[in-house]
Amino acid sequence: MDKPTYPDQDNPCMLRRVRLDHHDSVRNHVHQQVLTEVERLERRIEILRLAKAPHVAVMISTYERMIDRKKGFLRNWDLDEQRYY
């Protein structure tokens, strides 16, 4: 399977600007980054559900655990969805 490409890799000028001296800027950046990772994992699960491979169930289970941990991280650090809409 090919590695996914991300816009930031293609154009270094498109890198997100994070102001480390501003707490909210860092929190917003982390929140967005983790949400993006969760969305990618959820898309992978959707694709895997259509696959007829022998270890699909194990892979889906692993991705679901990763999603749960990422969402738990957001809750523990008060970065959950309710705050950012």
C-alpha positions in Angstrom: 0.0 0.0 0.0 1.4 3.4 -0.9 2.1 6.0 1.7 -0.5 8.8 1.7 0.8 12.2 0.8 -0.1 15.3 2.8 -0.4 18.8 1.5 2.3 20.0 3.9 4.9 17.6 2.3 4.3 18.9 -1.2 4.5 22.6 -0.4 6.5 23.7 2.6 4.9 27.1 2.5 1.6 25.5 3.4 2.8 24.4 6.8 0.6 25.5 9.7 1.8 28.4 11.7 1.6 27.5 15.4 2.4 30.3 17.8 4.0 28.4 20.7 3.9 31.5 22.9 0.1 31.4 22.7 -1.6 28.6 24.7 -4.8 28.6 22.6 -2.9 28.4 19.3 -1.1 25.3 20.5 -4.3 23.8 21.9 -6.2 24.5 18.6 -3.3 23.0 16.6 -3.2 19.8 18.7 -7.0 19.5 18.6 -7.0 19.8 14.8 -4.1 17.4 14.4 -5.7 14.7 16.5 -9.1 15.1 14.8 -7.4 14.7 11.4 -5.7 11.5 12.6 -9.0 10.1 13.9 -10.7 10.9 10.5 -8.0 9.1 8.6 -8.3 6.1 10.9 -12.1 6.1 10.4 -11.7 6.1 6.6 -9.2 3.2 6.8 -11.8 1.2 8.8 -14.4 2.0 6.2 -12.1 0.7 3.4 -11.1 -2.4 5.5 -14.8 -3.3 6.0 -15.0 -3.8 2.3 -11.9 -5.9 2.0 -11.9 -9.7 2.1 -8.5 -10.2 3.7 -7.8 -12.8 6.4 -6.7 -10.3 9.1 -9.2 -7.5 8.5 -10.9 -7.9 11.9 -7.7 -7.6 13.8 -6.7 -4.5 11.9 -10.1 -2.9 12.4 -10.0 -3.7 16.1 -6.5 -2.1 16.3 -7.6 1.1 14.5 -10.7 1.3 16.8 -8.5 1.1 19.9 -6.3 3.9 18.4 -9.4 6.0 17.8 -10.6 5.5 21.4 -7.2 6.5 22.8 -7.0 9.6 20.6 -10.6 10.6 21.7 -9.6 9.9 25.3 -6.6 12.1 24.9 -8.9 14.9 23.7 -11.3 14.4 26.6 -8.5 14.2 29.2 -6.9 17.5 28.0 -10.3 19.2 27.6 -9.9 19.3 23.8 -13.1 17.4 23.0 -15.5 18.5 20.3 -17.9 20.5 22.5 -15.3 23.2 23.0 -14.4 23.5 19.3 -17.3 23.8 17.0 
